[in-house]
Amino acid sequence: MVRYSIWRILIFFIVLLALYAATLRGWTLLVASAAVSLVVSFFALRGPRERFATQIEGKVAERQKRADAMRTAEDFDDED
C-alpha cells in the first residue's frame, strides 16, 4: 500500500508540473492537478489496487475462519 501511495503522489506532482508548464497557476492549478491525477491513477494503478484488495480479502477470510473455529470450540465447551 505504501508503494501505491507513493505512485499516487508521484502522478500528482507530474501532472502538477505539466499543468504548471501549460501556464496554469494558483487554485486552478491545484484543483486541475488533483482531478487529472485522480483519473490517471484510477486507470494506471488498477493492478496494484486490485492486488491490495485481494490481500485484504484473504486476510478477512482468514480471520472469519479463525473466528468461526473459536465459536465452534466455545459451543463444544458450553455443551460439556
ZAMARGU-4260 file (C-alpha; in steps of 0.2 Angstrom, whole numbers, plus 5000, padded with zeros to 4 digits):
<rodrens>
0) 5000/5000/5000 | 5015/5012/5003 | 5021/5009/4985 | 5003/5013/4979 | 5003/5029/4989
5) 5020/5034/4983 | 5014/5032/4965 | 4998/5042/4968 | 5009/5057/4975 | 5021/5055/4960
10) 5007/5055/4947 | 5000/5071/4956 | 5017/5080/4955 | 5020/5075/4937 | 5003/5082/4932
15) 5006/5097/4943 | 5022/5101/4934 | 5014/5098/4917 | 5000/5109/4920 | 5012/5122/4928
20) 5021/5122/4911 | 5004/5124/4902 | 5003/5141/4912 | 4990/5136/4925 | 4993/5145/4942
25) 4985/5146/4959 | 4970/5136/4965 | 4966/5132/4947 | 4982/5123/4946 | 4979/5113/4962
30) 4961/5108/4958 | 4965/5103/4940 | 4980/5093/4946 | 4970/5084/4958 | 4956/5080/4946
35) 4968/5074/4932 | 4979/5064/4943 | 4964/5055/4951 | 4958/5050/4933 | 4976/5044/4928
40) 4978/5035/4945 | 4962/5026/4943 | 4967/5018/4926 | 4986/5017/4928 | 4986/5010/4946
45) 4972/4997/4944 | 4984/4982/4945 | 4992/4987/4962 | 4975/4992/4969 | 4967/4975/4964
50) 4982/4966/4972 | 4980/4975/4988 | 4961/4972/4988 | 4965/4953/4986 | 4977/4953/5000
55) 4964/4962/5011 | 4951/4949/5006 | 4962/4935/5010 | 4966/4942/5027 | 4947/4945/5031
60) 4943/4927/5025 | 4957/4920/5037 | 4950/4930/5052 | 4932/4924/5048 | 4938/4906/5048
65) 4948/4908/5064 | 4933/4917/5072 | 4921/4903/5066 | 4933/4890/5073 | 4934/4899/5090
70) 4915/4900/5090 | 4913/4881/5086 | 4926/4877/5100 | 4916/4888/5113 | 4900/4879/5108
75) 4908/4862/5112 | 4915/4869/5128 | 4897/4875/5133 | 4889/4858/5130 | 4901/4850/5142
</rodrens>
